[in-house]
């Protein structure tokens, strides 16, 4: 008879973030809290990355499901202690004890998802082989650092800042050319864009604005389906709602929401800290002003900051938003795409031929920042059964940059840890290249190959994809 040790233990990925009630984690408690994570994770044999800041924590860990759930239980108790230390012990969450059977207040501000491993690559290649816990300025970085708050990484951040300034200068030169070539109206628009590029990081106290309203996956689905039905065949200008994908361009290439009759705005950024610039463009202001805005991202943490910033930006009446109406309401998908697909997605291998997942509004894969690259649970939001679905959108979301064939695997069947992903030879951004075309191109870091051309993100040239604010686009499905 097999013993407990003989039974295989299920390994998973835990994706989580936490924004405890203000004032958050006391500054003098950060080192102790960092040590808490290091000790617990080491004892439970967990690997991954954890960011600890005064405003909260953000992490992704791998290990057995039992160990991860043990970690979660200890983390919730630890966060209650921290809140109690800096809060009122006689009221609210400070007096609650999870073991007493009381309602756990941490469920309101600690969001954790348990993610499955892929079955097409070895398990051990999907787990973190080390643990990194570091103290950071923010849970997730939305605003580029300034010389005043650079801290330990001053040298690296100075280089990043110089690079950003070079890009801004290039943008100004491009805008100046547009101004000379255009009429008075285009000149005014150009001036607004130039001002926006300078003002985007200067909104004071934007974190103090009201965050987006959370919607559960069920609430999200019901609300969007109702709006989609109301929109019917209405014109784009008359849309009452718009979705906003706050992720980066290489993430949206393999999966995104596609709600019939409703537009989706794609900032098409390379990194999250470029989102403020994208939101402060004419394209974004026109698409979002006066609308119900529905934000989504991988797990929800980026939307926590994006929703707050969007509200502050629209309230500022500056840059591209000068004279524009504020969004009527701002919502975010609680738990992000990951939580949504737990309810409406399906495994890569279909459950049955008769399985109808038409209620799912997400199509494609969910890009993740761990050893898997993409989560195995996918969405089939647009199928041949969906009314009005165009043929090209029934297949895979992504497509090969060379031949346009449906393709959504950056690694071409290899494990991400093998580091054989396709990247632009100049700017290193991830690029989709199908298995047939892959031998014909040389990816960044690869040696010269006979009869192979350099892989470039613009196919024939590097366009520094994701690093130009003009990449913002709004698509109606």
Secondary structure, DSSP 8 states (H G I E B T S, - for coil): ---GGGS---EEEEEEEE--STT-S-GGGHHHHHHHHHHHHHHTT-EEEEEEETTEEEEEEEEEHHHHHHHHHHHHHHHHHHHHHHS-TTSGGGG--GGGT---GGGGTEEEEEE---SSS-GGGGS-SSEEEEE-SSSS--S---GGG-GGGHHHHHHHHHHHHHHHHHHHHHHHHHHHHS-HHHHHHHHHHHHHHHHTT--TTGGGS---EEE-HHHHHHHHHHHHHHHTT--GGG-SEEEEE-SBHHHHTTEEE--TT-EEEE--BSSGGGHHHHHTSHHHHHHHTTSEEEEE-SSSHHHHHHHHHHHHHHHHT-GGGTT----SEEEEETTHHHHHHHHH-EESS-S-TT---TT--EEE--B-SSTTSB-SEEEE-S-TTSTT--GGGTS-S-B-TTT--B---TTTTS-GGG----B-TTT--B----HHHHTTEE-TT----TT-EE--TTSSS---TTS-GGG-EEEE-
